[in-house]
């Protein structure tokens, strides 16, 4: 029972029959920094200025064959006719390269303006007081103008744009630029009354009905465009992908927890370096696992730190299984019952990843822990304080070197007994011009981003060249139910 893929309102785009050109890279299809992919979602997540029809009632067939291409129309006011969305400072980093895409089709008008702008509580109209933008000619399928900047904070250095036919008169319009030092920025799409490659004409008097069609807007860090294929997927149609008998044979997706004889010290819970925590991990019995309706249920944990199954197992040669590295998006759809939480418990339903180099005892300085979702116990029985984050641990002392963004899961209320998908986008600094990015998503929508540099002393950069297996953990008599797990990565190693 594969969970829903899409971010925002449109669902997964996919390549379509025959691999149509509208497809975004596979990893980008499932995440979005925008709260809604639909520019017509006015007054919900997008804001509009001088729009003729605020209901966006006029529709046309979108590139995926659905009737979801919505017409942005110009009001009769002499103004900018714009839809925009603010990306809050808690959900984006400053001085970072992002790529903004939207699909557009000419109607009564044939040009749009697409850009990034600062956000300062509305000063300077829809564009704030600084920005960088391009114009797109939807009749000629070409860049009309740009890059154009104004104000302080944005430069044309590193900015780029392209336009690609998606068939049926649709074009994918893409703008890549660096945000300002103000970490809250605005993504905007405006109508333009000009034609061809003429100068910008984005302030004009509309008819109330003239405009262009828009579909499927998306913003992600530019490096994520390298995630062109899904490299790991388990839909749990049976237990055949899990080494329930602990054979440690190659070919399985998952292995039950085992001790790692050479692991580095680890002292998360008792404050004292404790290598035994990973040296002598107990192995769960085969009855711990069951599958029903294509959902894996893990009944309990025996490790005391939410390590029940992993994509690797220790062997005399080192390990067998699958690890992931480079730029990657790791994701799982999980459900659990918070009512089973105990205040005395130190293990809980979890989806996380940990450096293989820690398990093998070969990490040189620090090793990194990625907590995509932890159903951390609450202050009272039957409650949880779900969190996420990344940690750097010292290989010698086992002490926590650095931690970031550990906090409650945001983006609205969650029914934890239902399936929810949690994702982390990992972009190592060494693969992104010295800027490392970790983004956390719930059901395809980002709720936090953390950035670090290769020159930082925090320790996070020390894991940039490491690889990591995935881990699923239950609590003590506190099951986790997993619909699927998938990975998009530039490095996948199977051994």
N, C-alpha and C positions, 0 to 999 in steps of 0.2 A: 504494500500500500504506500506507494511513493508519494510523499508530501508535496504540496504546491511549491512551484519553483519561483514564481515571479516576484519581483520587487514592485512596490507601488500598486497601480491599478490594472496593469495590462497582463500580468502573468508572464510566463516564459516566452521568449521570442523564437528561439531555436533557429535553425537554418532553413526550415521549410522544405517543401518538395523541391528537389533539384538544387538545394543549397543556395537559395536566393540571397541577394546582396544585402537585404536589410538586417541580417543577423549581426549582432554585436559579438565580440569574443565570448566564449562560453562562460567564463567566470563572471563577466560583467552582467550577464543576463539575470543573475540571481541576487545582486546587491545594488544599492543605490543610495547615495548620500541625500538625495531629494526625498522629502517625506511622501511625495506622490510623483509617479512618472507622468501623470496626465496633466498637461498644461491647462486643460479645460476644467480641472478640479478647483474652480474658483471659490474662494471663501472657505475652503477646507484646508488646503495646504499651500496653494498658490494665491497670490494677491494680484489684482488687476487694476489698471489705470486707464480710464477713457476707452473702455471696451463697449462696442455697440450692443452685443447680446451677451449678458453675463451668464446666461444658461448654456451657452455654446451648443445650441440645439441643432444647428446644421452639421450633419455628419456626412462622411464619405468613407469608402472602403480603404482601410489601412493596409500597409504592406503585408500584414499577416493574414489578410482576407476577412478580417472582422470589421464591423461597421463602427469603428472607434476613432477614425480620423476626425477631429473636431475643429470647427472653423473659428479662428480668432478674428473678430471683426472690429473695425474702427468706428468709434462714436462720432457724432457730428461736432464734437469739440475740436478746436485747433490745439492739438496737444500730442504728446507721445502716447501711443496705443500699445500697452505693454502688459505682459504677464510676468511675474517674477516670484522668486522664492528666496528667503533668507536662510543661509546656512549658519547656524549659531556657533559662537565661539567654543561652546562645549562639545561641538561635533565637527570641528575642523581645525587644522593647524595653519598658522600664518607662514608666509614665505614658502609655500609648498606648491608643486606643480600638479594641477588637476586638469582633467579633460571633460568638457561639457558637450554632450551631443543631443540633438533633437532632430526628428524627421519632419520634413515640411513639404507641402505641395502647393503650387500656385493656384489661385482662384481669380478673383477680381484684381488682386494685387499679386506681384510676382517677386517681391523682395522682403527679406527679414533682416533684422539686426540681432546678433547673438553675442553676449558678452558677460564679463565678470565685473562687478562694481563693489565699492566699499559700502558698508552699511552703517549709517550714523543717525539712527532714529528718524529717517525720512528726509534729512537735509539734502538739498540738491535734487529733489524730485525722484523719479524712479531709478535714476542712475547714481544717487549719492553725490559725492564730491570728487570721486576718482574712479577710473575704470579703464578697461581695455576691451575693445570689441571689433567685430568683423561684420560686413554685410554680405549676404548671400543672394545671388540671382537665381531664382528657381525656374525661370524660363530658359535661361541659357546654360544652367548647370555649372556655374562658375562663381568664384569669389568676386563680389562686386567691389569691395573696398576693404581696407584694413591691412595690418592692425592699426587702430587708432587709439591713442591714449589721451586722457585729460586728468588734471589734478596730480597729486603726489602719491606715490606708493606703487603704481603700476608702470612697467616699462614694456617696450616692444621686444626687448631681448628675450629670446626663448619662446615667444608667442608664435603660434602657428594655427593654421586652419586648413580644412579640406572639405570638399563636397563630393559625395559619391551617389550615383544613381541607385535607387532601391526598386526601380521598376514602377510602371503605372503613373509616371509623373512625379513620384516621390523622390526626395533626396535626403541623405543623411548629412546633416550639417554639423561639423565638429570643430570646436575651438579648444586649444590647449594654452594655458597661461598660468602664471604664478600669482598666488594670492598676495594681498598686501600684508603689512606687518600687523594690521588689525585682523584678528583671527575670525571675525564675523564678516562674511561676504555675501553678496547677492548675485544670483544667476538670473538673467533677464532675457526675454525674447520680445522684440518690438516689431511692429509692422513698419514697412518703409514704402512710400508711394513712388519711389523712383524706379528706373528700369536699367537693365544692363549693368554697366560698370560706372554709371554716373555717381556723383557725390551723394553722400548720405542725405536722405529726406525722411527722417523718422519723426518729425514734428509736422503734422498736416491736419487738415479738416477732412474727416471721413464722412461717409454717407450713412453710417449706421449699420450697413450690411456688407460693405466691401472688406476683403481680408484674404487670409491664406489658411490652409489646413495644417494642423500640428498633430504630432503623435509621438509618444514615448521619449520623454526627456530623461537624461541620465548624467550624473556626475560621479566620478571616481578618481582616485589618484591615477595619474597618467601611466605609471608603471604597471598598473593592473591590466592594461590592455595586452600584456604579454600572456595572460591566462587564456590561451586559445583552445584548450581542450581539458576535458575531465579525465583525470589520471587515476582515480580510485572511486569505486562506488559499490556499496552493499545495501541491497534492498531487503535483506533478511527474509527471503522467501522460505528458507529452511535453516537448519543448524549446520548445513554442509560446509559453510564458509568458516566455521569456528572449530578449532582443535579441542573439542570437548574432552577428549581422552588424554590430552597433554602429551601427544607424541612428539611435538616439536619438529614435525616434518614440514618441509617446504610446501607451498601451495595453498595455505590457508590465509584468509584475510585477518583472522583474529586468533589470539592465543591467550589461555588463562594465565593469571598472574603467577610468576615464578621469581625465585631469588636471583639477583644479579651479583655474582661473587666478587666483582671488581668495582662495584659502584662507588661513587664519591660519598663523603659524609653528607648527612641531611638531618636537620634538627628543627623542623618546622614547629613541632608540637611541644617538645620538652625542653628546648633551649640549650641542649647539649648535643654536640656532634654525635650522631647516632647512625653509623653505617649499617648496623644490623637491621635498620628499618627496611632497607632494600636488599640486604644480603640474604635474608631468611624469610622472604615473603611466602606465606602459605598459598597453596594451589586450591582453588574452589573445586568442588565435586561437579560432575556432569549434570547433576540434578539442579544446579544453580541456574541453568539456562533453559529457556523454552521459546518456541516461536508459535504465534497464532495470528492469523490475518496479516501476515507479512510484517509483524512487529516482534522484535527481539525483547524478551523480558529477562532481566538479570535480577535474581531474587534477593541476593545479599552480598556483602563484601567481606572478605577474610583478611584483607591487607591492613586495615585500620587507617588507610589514607586514600580511599577511593580509587584503588588500582585493581580492578577485577579482570578486565581483559585489555589487551593491547595488540597493536598490529605487528609486534615483534616478540620473540622468545629467546632467552639465552641458550647458547649451545657451546660445546667445547671449542668451536672455531670462532666464537664471538656471538653471533645472533643469526636467526632466520626470521624472515618476514619483510615488511615494507616500511620504509621511512621516507620522509618528505623534506625538501629543502628549497632554497631559492625563494622566489616570489610565489606565494601560495594563498589559497583560500580554503580553509578547513571548515566543515559544516556538518552538523548533526541535527536531526529532528527528534526531540525527546519529550517524554511526559513522566510525571511522578506525582505522588500525593503528599503535599506538605503536612497533612495530618499525622503522618508517620514519623515526623521529626522528633528527636529527643534532645533535650538540652545538654545531656551528658555525652552525646555521640560526637566522635571526631572523624566520622566518615559520612558521606552523603552522596546523593546522585550527582554525577559530574561528567562533563566531557572536556578533556584537556589533552595537552601534548607536553612532552618533556624531551630534552636533548638526548639523543642516543649516546653522545659522548659522555654524559653523566653516568648512564647505565653501564657503559663499558669501562669507565674510570679513565678516559683519555682526554677529557676536557682540560685545556691548559690553564685557564684562570677562573672563569665563571661558566655556569650552565644555566640555561633559560627554561622557565616553566611558563606555559601559556594556558591560562584558565579561561576557556570559552564560556562555560556556564558552571557554576557551583551552587547547589541548593544548600547553602550554608545554614546551619541550625540557627533558629531564632532565639530570642531571650526567654521564651516560654515553650513548653511542649506543644507540638502541633503547629509551630510557626517556622518560617524560614526567613533568612536575610540573603537572598540570592545575589551573588557577586560575580565578578569577572576580573581579568587583569593579567599582567605579565610580571614575573619575578626573576631576578638574577641572584644566583646563589654562588658563594665562594667554594671552590673545589677542595680547598684545604681545611677550612674551618667548618664548612657546612652552614655558615651564617648567611642570612639574607643580605645581599649587597645593595639591591635596589628593588623597589616595587613601584608600580604606577597604575593609576586608574582603578584600583580595587574599590568597588562601590556597588551600590544597588543597581539592578537592571532597570532602565528607564523605558521610555516610549510607551507609556500607558499601562493599563491593567492587564494582567496575564492570568489566564485560567490554566494553572500548571498541570492539571489532570488531562488537559488536551495536548495534542502534539504542537510544539513550537520549535521552530528551527533557529539555531544559534550558530553564528559564523564569526570567524576571525580572518581578516585580511592581513597578511604578514608581508611586509616589503622591507628586506634588509637594507641597511644604510649603504653597505658596500655595493649594492646593485641599483642604487638610486641617488647617485651623485652625492653621497655622504649623508643623506637624510633618511633615517629609518622611520617607517610608519606602521603602526598597528591599529587597525580599525575593528570595532566590535558591532555586530549586527544582530537584531532580533527580527525574525520573519522578513528578512531582506532590507530592513531599514536601519541605518546606522544610528547608534546612540552614544558612541564615544570614539575618540581618536587620540592616540598618543604618538608623539614624534620625538626622536632622539638623533644624535649625530655620532659619527665615527670618532669624533674627538672628545666626546663626553666621557666622564669618569664613572658614569652610572653603572656600567657593566653590561648593558643590553647589547652593545655592538659586538661584544665578545662571542655572542652566539650566532652572528650573521652567517658564518660559514659552516655551521653545524647542520645536521639533519635531525629530524624528530619523528618518532612514532606517535600514533594517536592512542588515547587511553579512554575507556569508558568505565565508570565506577558506580556502584550502588552504595547505599548505606547499610548499616546493620539491620537486617530484616526490613529494609526500606528499598523496594525495587525501583529500577529505572527501566522505562519502556522506550525502545529505540526504533523509530520507523525506518530511518536510513542514515547512512554516513556517506559523505562524498568529499572529494578533494580535487581542486584545480591547482596544478603546480608546475613550475618550470623544471623542478628536479624531483624525480621519483625513483627510488632505488629498491629493487626487490632482490632478496638474497635467500 
